[in-house]
């Protein structure tokens, strides 16, 4: 537990094995300003949090496991991902069914979450608090199954776009007999979550590097996609037009093109499901009308203008041309 650069424990004989992590905020040879030391401790962790103004909060929760990995993402992308509560039931749809935000203030958010593991209507309230100065965020189960569980994540930049994360799991009421099973559950869960998150962060960084392309008008003379029957067999079809990527789909018997990148956080809209002329982003569930380009899920964003799709009456060829005006 980090206490202004120091970790404290209070061992007890009947508690489980865990790691003590000490962070010394001094210049280090790695250049990240932090020395990290990990060594085994037999005991139940005594968590002490100094919050300033003399406030001191202390509790004891059994440690049940640790997960560590290196991510191909910058610390900025990692913090961004941590505060992004909206993506949980979409990017992590195998783990979460639904989320309802209760409050989000600064680097802290609280929400009701419905886990996939629970097929009934059971929900849990979780709170995430990010401390940038300590390179740490804590996810706490406030209400529901597992109330009192805390997940401590520390992150360190080990390269320009690489981070090392160490995640420790604390479960109230865990015993030496139940701790290994709980630890495996959390380690397996976080491996799956970070597999999905890493792919998202890599793609977002790629799109940020190409950000100048997203605001560029869909210019170009025309692009012949081929005969109508052939094009229909290839749908959905991703094409490049005027230096930007678009996807051609069919909705209500009409061929439409839309931007392959979501205007919200640059997600892969070209992989989104299309139903009744509405495309849904797989990252956050934002939905857009392909004809009006408006977001129909309530967000203050819209699709960028897309090429017009026409069919040559004489040749039955499908042609893309620059947009003439917004669709009605």
C-alpha positions in Angstrom: 0.0 0.0 0.0 1.5 3.3 -1.0 1.8 5.9 1.8 3.6 8.9 0.5 6.3 6.8 -0.9 6.2 4.0 1.6 4.3 0.7 2.1 3.1 -0.6 5.5 2.0 -4.0 6.6 0.8 -5.6 9.8 1.5 -9.4 9.5 -0.7 -11.9 11.3 0.0 -15.6 11.7 -3.1 -17.0 10.0 -3.1 -14.7 6.9 -2.2 -15.5 3.4 1.0 -15.0 1.4 1.3 -11.8 -0.5 3.8 -9.3 -1.9 4.8 -6.1 -0.3 5.3 -3.3 -2.9 7.5 -0.4 -1.9 7.7 2.7 -4.1 10.4 5.2 -3.3 9.9 8.6 -5.1 13.5 9.3 -5.8 15.5 9.6 -9.1 16.0 6.2 -10.5 18.3 4.8 -13.2 15.2 4.0 -15.3 14.4 7.6 -15.6 10.8 7.3 -14.4 11.5 8.8 -11.0 10.4 5.7 -9.1 12.2 2.7 -7.5 10.1 -0.3 -7.3 10.9 -3.2 -5.0 8.8 -6.4 -4.6 9.3 -9.1 -2.0 7.2 -11.8 -0.3 5.5 -11.1 3.0 3.6 -13.5 5.1 0.6 -11.7 6.5 -2.6 -9.8 5.9 -2.1 -6.4 4.4 -2.7 -3.4 6.6 -3.7 -0.7 4.2 -3.0 2.9 5.4 -4.0 5.8 3.2 -3.0 9.3 4.1 -5.3 11.7 2.4 -3.8 15.1 3.5 -4.9 17.5 6.2 -4.0 14.8 8.8 -6.7 12.4 7.6 -5.8 8.8 8.1 -7.8 5.8 6.9 -6.8 2.2 7.8 -8.2 -1.2 7.1 -7.1 -4.8 6.7 -8.1 -6.9 3.6 -6.5 -10.3 2.6 -4.4 -10.2 -0.6 -5.4 -13.1 -2.9 -3.3 -12.6 -6.1 -1.2 -10.4 -8.3 -1.3 -9.9 -12.1 1.5 -8.2 -14.0 2.2 -7.5 -17.7 3.8 -5.1 -20.1 1.4 -3.2 -22.3 2.1 -1.7 -25.7 0.5 1.6 -24.8 1.6 5.0 -23.3 0.8 6.0 -19.8 -1.6 8.7 -21.3 -3.6 6.0 -23.1 -3.7 3.9 -20.0 -5.0 6.7 -17.8 -7.5 7.5 -20.6 -8.7 3.9 -20.7 -9.0 3.8 -16.9 -11.4 6.7 -16.7 -13.4 5.5 -19.7 -16.3 3.7 -17.9 -18.5 3.7 -21.0 -16.6 1.0 -22.9 -17.1 -1.8 -20.3 -20.3 -3.4 -21.7 -19.2 -3.0 -25.3 -15.5 -3.7 -25.5 -15.7 -6.1 -22.6 -19.1 -7.6 -23.5 -18.0 -11.0 -22.4 -17.5 -9.7 -18.9 -20.1 -7.0 -18.4 -23.7 -6.7 -19.6 -24.6 -3.2 -18.6 -23.3 -0.1 -16.8 -25.1 3.0 -15.3 -23.0 5.9 -14.2 -23.7 7.3 -10.8 -21.1 10.0 -10.6 -17.9 11.1 -12.4 -15.8 13.9 -11.0 -12.2 14.5 -12.1 -10.2 11.4 -11.8 -12.9 9.4 -10.0 -16.1 7.6 -11.2 -18.7 5.5 -9.6 -21.2 3.3 -11.4 -23.6 0.3 -11.2 -22.3 -2.6 -13.2 -24.1 -5.8 -14.2 -21.5 -8.7 -14.6 -22.0 -11.3 -17.3 -21.3 -14.0 -14.7 -24.6 -13.1 -13.0 -27.5 -14.0 -15.4 -30.0 -12.6 -12.9 -30.6 -8.9 -12.2 -27.9 -8.7 -9.6 -25.7 -5.6 -9.9 -22.7 -4.3 -8.1 -21.6 -0.7 -7.5 -17.9 0.0 -8.2 -15.8 3.1 -7.7 -12.5 3.9 -9.5 -10.2 6.5 -8.2 -7.0 7.5 -10.1 -4.0 9.0 -8.4 -1.7 10.2 -11.1 1.0 11.4 -8.7 1.3 7.8 -7.4 0.8 6.2 -10.8 -2.0 4.2 -9.2 -5.8 3.6 -9.4 -8.0 1.7 -7.0 -11.2 -0.1 -8.0 -13.5 -0.8 -5.0 -16.7 -2.7 -4.9 -19.0 -0.5 -2.8 -22.2 -2.5 -2.9 -23.4 -5.9 -3.9 -21.6 -9.2 -4.2 -18.0 -8.9 -3.1 -18.5 -5.6 -1.3 -15.2 -4.4 0.1 -13.1 -6.0 -2.6 -10.3 -3.7 -3.7 -8.1 -3.9 -6.8 -4.9 -1.8 -6.8 -3.2 -1.1 -10.1 0.2 0.6 -10.4 1.5 1.6 -13.8 5.0 2.6 -14.9 6.2 3.9 -18.2 9.0 1.6 -19.5 9.3 3.2 -22.9 7.7 5.9 -25.0 4.6 3.7 -25.7 5.0 0.9 -23.3 3.9 0.5 -19.7 4.4 -2.1 -17.0 1.2 -2.7 -14.9 1.0 -4.5 -11.5 -2.4 -5.4 -10.3 -3.0 -6.6 -6.7 -6.3 -8.1 -5.6 -7.7 -7.8 -2.1 -10.8 -9.8 -1.1 -12.5 -9.4 2.3 -13.1 -12.7 4.1 -10.7 -14.7 2.0 -9.0 -17.5 3.8 -5.8 -19.5 2.9 -8.2 -22.1 1.4 -10.2 -19.8 -0.7 -7.5 -17.2 -1.7 -5.9 -19.3 -4.5 -9.3 -19.8 -6.3 -10.2 -16.1 -5.9 -6.7 -15.1 -7.1 -7.0 -17.3 -10.2 -10.5 -15.8 -11.0 -9.2 -12.3 -10.9 -5.9 -13.0 -12.8 -7.9 -14.7 -15.6 -10.4 -11.9 -15.7 -7.7 -9.2 -15.9 -5.8 -11.0 -18.5 -8.9 -11.0 -20.7 -9.7 -7.4 -20.0 -6.2 -6.2 -20.7 -6.0 -8.3 -23.9 -9.1 -6.3 -25.1 -7.9 -3.0 -23.7 -4.5 -3.2 -25.2 -5.9 -3.7 -28.7 -8.2 -0.7 -28.1 -5.3 1.5 -26.9 -3.1 0.5 -29.8 -5.8 1.3 -32.3 -6.6 4.6 -30.7 -3.0 5.7 -30.7 -2.7 4.7 -34.4 -5.8 6.9 -35.2 -4.4 9.8 -33.1 -1.2 9.6 -35.1 -3.3 9.9 -38.2 -5.7 12.5 -36.7 -5.0 15.1 -39.4 -6.7 12.7 -41.9 -10.0 12.5 -39.9 -10.9 16.2 -40.4 -10.0 16.2 -44.1 -13.0 16.4 -46.4 -13.8 13.3 -48.4 -12.2 14.7 -51.5 -11.4 12.9 -54.8 -12.7 12.7 -58.2 -14.5 9.4 -58.3 -13.9 5.8 -57.5 -15.4 2.9 -59.5 -16.1 0.0 -57.2 -17.2 -2.3 -60.0 -20.5 -3.9 -61.1 -23.5 -3.7 -58.8 -23.9 -7.4 -58.4 -20.2 -7.9 -57.7 -20.1 -5.1 -55.1 -23.2 -6.5 -53.3 -21.4 -9.8 -53.0 -18.4 -8.1 -51.3 -20.4 -6.0 -48.8 -19.6 -4.7 -46.3 -16.7 -3.2 -48.3 -14.0 -0.9 -46.9 -12.4 1.4 -49.3 -10.0 4.4 -49.3 -11.3 7.5 -50.9 -9.5 10.9 -50.9 -6.9 9.6 -48.4 -9.6 8.4 -45.9 -11.2 5.0 -45.1 -14.9 4.5 -45.6 -17.2 1.5 -45.5 -19.9 0.8 -48.0 -22.9 -1.0 -46.7 -26.5 -1.7 -47.8 -29.4 -0.4 -45.8 -33.0 -0.7 -46.9 -31.9 -1.6 -50.4 -29.7 1.5 -50.7 -25.9 1.5 -50.8 -24.4 4.0 -48.3 -20.9 4.9 -47.4 -19.8 6.0 -43.9 -16.6 6.9 -42.2 -14.7 3.9 -40.9 -13.5 5.8 -37.7 -15.9 6.9 -34.9 -15.9 10.6 -34.2 -16.2 9.9 -30.4 -12.8 8.4 -29.5 -11.7 7.2 -33.0 -13.0 3.7 -32.6 -13.2 1.2 -35.4 -16.7 2.2 -36.7 -15.9 0.1 -39.8 -16.3 -3.0 -37.7 -19.6 -1.9 -36.2 -22.9 -3.7 -36.7 -25.4 -2.0 -39.0 -29.2 -2.3 -38.4 -31.9 -0.3 -40.1 -29.5 2.3 -41.4 -27.9 2.7 -37.9 -24.2 1.8 -37.2 -23.0 1.1 -33.7 -19.4 1.6 -32.6 -18.0 -1.6 -31.0 -16.0 0.4 -28.4 -18.7 2.5 -26.6 -22.0 1.7 -28.3 -22.4 5.1 -29.9 -25.0 4.8 -32.7 -25.1 6.9 -35.9 -27.7 7.4 -38.6 -26.0 6.7 -41.9 -28.3 9.0 -43.8 -28.3 12.1 -41.5 -24.9 11.4 -40.0 -26.3 12.3 -36.5 -25.6 10.4 -33.3 -28.9 8.9 -32.3 -27.7 7.6 -28.9 -27.6 11.1 -27.4 -23.9 12.1 -27.7 -22.8 15.5 -29.0 -21.0 14.2 -32.1 -21.8 13.3 -35.7 -20.2 11.4 -38.5 -18.0 13.3 -40.9 -19.3 13.7 -44.5 -19.1 10.6 -46.6 -18.8 10.0 -50.3 -22.0 9.8 -52.3 -22.8 6.3 -53.7 -24.4 6.2 -57.1 -25.1 3.5 -59.7 -24.5 4.3 -63.3 -27.8 3.6 -65.2 -26.0 2.6 -68.4 -23.2 0.4 -67.0 -24.6 -0.7 -63.5 -21.3 0.4 -62.0 -21.1 1.6 -58.4 -19.4 5.0 -58.2 -18.2 7.0 -55.2 -18.0 10.8 -55.6 -17.3 13.6 -53.1 -20.4 14.5 -51.0 -22.4 17.3 -52.5 -24.5 18.2 -49.4 -25.6 16.6 -46.1 -28.2 13.9 -46.7 -31.8 14.9 -45.6 
